[in-house]
């Protein structure tokens, strides 16, 4: 299983909230993206920019030896977008 591709639902859904045109090239960028990540490292995260309004960066990292993926979303995020992101993460984590 390619966790990068499996995690594509997150940036895809996020892109809708910020008006970013997410497409097949974005999906392709996620293939194998988490292979060298480590959620316990401050630097070994896969960072993917979404150039919408506002621009955000979705950061993903896999737990070493596991299948749990940690997520961070950085940018100029207002309270409405923050609530949407939190809800989306809650829904995706219950899959």
C-alpha angles and dihedrals in degrees: 000000000000106000092193091061091042090054092054090100090073101057090036092056092040091054091061091059093054101036096251117152101233112194146159092291089060090051090050091052089061096056106113091351094130097046095098099032128114121192091205092059123083092215108032096082127118107238119199121185121215109198100208133115103315101018111231137183119222111206120196131183133173124225107250109259093005144078099239112116123204120211136202127178116198130186143082093317120176124206094265093052090044090055091049092050092048091050092047092050090049092052094046093047091056093057 
